[in-house]
Amino acid sequence: MEPSIAAYKHLVNREKLRIMYAAYGLMRGKSFEEIEKRSDTTEPHPLNKFVNQINKVKEHYFHSVMEAVEK
């Protein structure tokens, strides 16, 4: 595998895991600040740019859990 492809895949996978972890934290009732600590609090939280993707993950897993409960 080319190093540039490996670096790109690493970046994409890291971002996916970050989104999944944030969705998990939100479903457990935590805030972005509790999920990811940061030192600069004057700017919006970095997870705000992933809100749409996080909501899609939450929605997907919520439906999966509800289907499993109904069975």
Buried (B, 14 or more C-beta within 10 A) or exposed (E): EEEEEEEEEEEEEEEEEBBBBBBBBBBEEEEBEEBBEEEEEEEEBEBEEBBEBBEEBBEEBEEEEEEEEEE
